Amino acid sequence: MTAALNAPAGTSLLLSGNEAIARGAWEAGVKVATSYPGTPATEILEAIGLYPGLHAQFSVNEKVAMEVAIGAAMSGVRALCSMKHVGMNVAADAFMTYTLTGTKGGLVIVVADDVGLSSSQNEQDSRYWGRFGHMPVLEPADSQEALAMVKEAFEISERFLTPVILRATTRVCHVKAMATVGERQAPAKAEFVPEPQRWVMVPGNAKNRLPLMAARDKDLRAFAEETALTVVDEGNDRRIGFVTSGPVAMSLRETFPEAPILKLGFSHPLPVERIKAFAATVGALVVAEETEPLIENELKAAGVPVRGKDILPLFGELLPHVLAAAVRPLLGLPAPAAPAAPAKLFPRPPTLCPACPHLAVYHTLARLRKKVLIAGDIGCYTLGAGHPWGALDTCVSMGASMGVALGMDKARDAEDRDKAVLAVIGDSTFLHMGMQGLMDITYTGGNVTVLLMDNSTTGMTGGQNHPANGRDLLGNPAPKVDFAKLVTALGVPPERVHTVDPYQLPVLDRTLRQEIATPGPSVIITNRPCTLIDAFERHKPFHTDEDACTGCGKCIDIGCPAISVSRRETAVRKNGKEVELTFARIDTAICTGCGMCVNVCASEAIVRDEPAAKEEAR
Ligand SMILES: Cc1ncc(C[n+]2csc(CCOP(=O)(O)OP(=O)(O)O)c2C)c(N)n1
């Protein structure tokens, strides 16, 4: 629920940047909003989906999301497509042509860059896409600007007939700040007018668009010189002036209260003349930009002497202490003392939840570790790479486990196939980009066993629905993809497709061993829901019977956070051999009674809280 949903125009309220973007899109009269989840952008679409009078959807991936938005914009309505930075790589094939086509209804691409890498596999600077795709780039610094700039972005999009990029960063998306909301503008009526020369981008038509795009670039450059989105915040100490964009402006103001700052709300195309005029009023010009030196390089190419990445870091956020350390020496001031190291806390690596069905898969894989290569993928299950399982060999990008596994298989000669190749992939990831890879595996006769971990949700990003869990964006019933049928249709022989309850550890183990012993492609679908969604059933918790526990430690090897070591002991066996015994304790406050650990306890020392309920144990 977003606080802005029912707020009347003129109300000021505390909104995250994502909520503000959603409200701004609604006020702008957006008719269609699309996305694929990804931190830090996920909540934009979740919030938009609550507003009346528009269609919002999470698509199966960012490319489809972009194409849906393009279809709506071609029909003359305003459309917004949001995603995290890596989503742009997926969506690029669609928008790199649509930018040439030029839009009809306003099309705004909101991209959230994870500067500082709090929750991503890489750090990318999405402002490059503006340069690459000839699209203007707007950069809000806080929630109020985010709200206003989305609306402005639609105006620019329709005025110049171009898709517009709104680049936010994690700090803008997730920080809450005051924003005043406005009225909703009535959405346009959809009307697709056939214009084959424009909408059908075959070479003959596309060629004709190139000069138009070049002319648009020129118009946008002129617009950049005059737009009120870019402002100068004056200061009395003119020894150094800053050129910046996004939330860095606030860190600069905090660090250098008297310095003049030119803040580029509209950061591409660059208003070179405006910056030159600003440069003439200050002693030295420093470009403070997150993350790549785009503005800096363009200014250097235009002959403007600037400092930038020679003193500032190329990655991570430009927070006040970072700026102070880099810039104060230019003013003859000592660099400030490095911020105090954070207090040493007991290390707590991220881990899977109690009863997470992925635990079963990784427990099984850890026991087969010497016999398999495991291509991994992106989701909660990437945690399988960590302690205690160490059961992933690779993680590249969403869906990559399929192709990487196939590549590992094809790279080897028959005599080198001493290990089986496995791929692990989540349900949302399989739908996003995994199934194409599986098709390649079956088409080329790859020797790959795929573990498709269907937990009925997009767990990693907070539990979004998808086409295989039978629910739509708002949780209403929706058509449901049948994974067993889908993978069979993609070419996996039906007898090599198994659906297994992962809590039944012996069955999972047996099925996996059987499949990796047989050449050719196979798929094992595990079908227990994520413990954080409604479909998950809780049972009475288990506890350990201290008297019965033999200290074998097998339940601890599962890696369930509900199970911990209660004590260790060295015992001497009858044959005189010393053995280390590990006794376990179950935290009944977080145990969900899934019974996975009961499967591995040979001494029957794991029992339900109430003895009468023991029969319920799986
Ligand atoms: C191109 C791209 N889009 C989005 C993301 C964000 N993201 C990371 S994992 C993931 C989905 C994971 O869901 P699933 O495959 O069902 O696995 P689970 O987390 O439920 O185990 C998403 C959306 C990303 N990393 N890359």
Ligand as a Chemical Component Dictionary entry (heavy atoms), coordinates in Angstrom:
data_LIG
# 
_chem_comp.id                   LIG 
_chem_comp.type                 NON-POLYMER 
_chem_comp.pdbx_formal_charge   1 
_chem_comp.three_letter_code    LIG 
# 
loop_
_chem_comp_atom.comp_id 
_chem_comp_atom.atom_id 
_chem_comp_atom.alt_atom_id 
_chem_comp_atom.type_symbol 
_chem_comp_atom.charge 
_chem_comp_atom.model_Cartn_x 
_chem_comp_atom.model_Cartn_y 
_chem_comp_atom.model_Cartn_z 
_chem_comp_atom.pdbx_ordinal 
LIG C1  C1  C 0 17.802 -8.850  -15.721 1  
LIG C2  C2  C 0 17.451 -8.929  -14.270 2  
LIG N1  N1  N 0 16.212 -8.592  -13.890 3  
LIG C3  C3  C 0 15.869 -8.659  -12.585 4  
LIG C4  C4  C 0 16.770 -9.059  -11.648 5  
LIG C5  C5  C 0 16.384 -9.103  -10.188 6  
LIG N2  N2  N 1 16.175 -10.476 -9.728  7  
LIG C6  C6  C 0 17.167 -11.196 -9.188  8  
LIG S1  S1  S 0 16.704 -12.751 -8.885  9  
LIG C7  C7  C 0 15.155 -12.502 -9.419  10 
LIG C8  C8  C 0 14.079 -13.541 -9.443  11 
LIG C9  C9  C 0 14.270 -14.664 -8.543  12 
LIG O1  O1  O 0 13.092 -15.413 -8.507  13 
LIG P1  P1  P 0 13.088 -16.973 -8.698  14 
LIG O2  O2  O 0 13.836 -17.356 -9.912  15 
LIG O3  O3  O 0 11.684 -17.428 -8.643  16 
LIG O4  O4  O 0 13.907 -17.491 -7.443  17 
LIG P2  P2  P 0 13.642 -17.317 -5.874  18 
LIG O5  O5  O 0 14.260 -16.033 -5.459  19 
LIG O6  O6  O 0 12.160 -17.352 -5.652  20 
LIG O7  O7  O 0 14.331 -18.471 -5.244  21 
LIG C10 C10 C 0 15.022 -11.202 -9.843  22 
LIG C11 C11 C 0 13.774 -10.673 -10.344 23 
LIG C12 C12 C 0 18.075 -9.385  -12.102 24 
LIG N3  N3  N 0 19.037 -9.766  -11.267 25 
LIG N4  N4  N 0 18.369 -9.330  -13.400 26 
# 
loop_
_chem_comp_bond.comp_id 
_chem_comp_bond.atom_id_1 
_chem_comp_bond.atom_id_2 
_chem_comp_bond.value_order 
_chem_comp_bond.pdbx_ordinal 
LIG C1  C2  SING 1  
LIG C2  N1  SING 2  
LIG C2  N4  DOUB 3  
LIG N1  C3  DOUB 4  
LIG C3  C4  SING 5  
LIG C4  C5  SING 6  
LIG C4  C12 DOUB 7  
LIG C5  N2  SING 8  
LIG N2  C6  DOUB 9  
LIG N2  C10 SING 10 
LIG C6  S1  SING 11 
LIG S1  C7  SING 12 
LIG C7  C8  SING 13 
LIG C7  C10 DOUB 14 
LIG C8  C9  SING 15 
LIG C9  O1  SING 16 
LIG O1  P1  SING 17 
LIG P1  O2  DOUB 18 
LIG P1  O3  SING 19 
LIG P1  O4  SING 20 
LIG O4  P2  SING 21 
LIG P2  O5  DOUB 22 
LIG P2  O6  SING 23 
LIG P2  O7  SING 24 
LIG C10 C11 SING 25 
LIG C12 N3  SING 26 
LIG C12 N4  SING 27 
# 
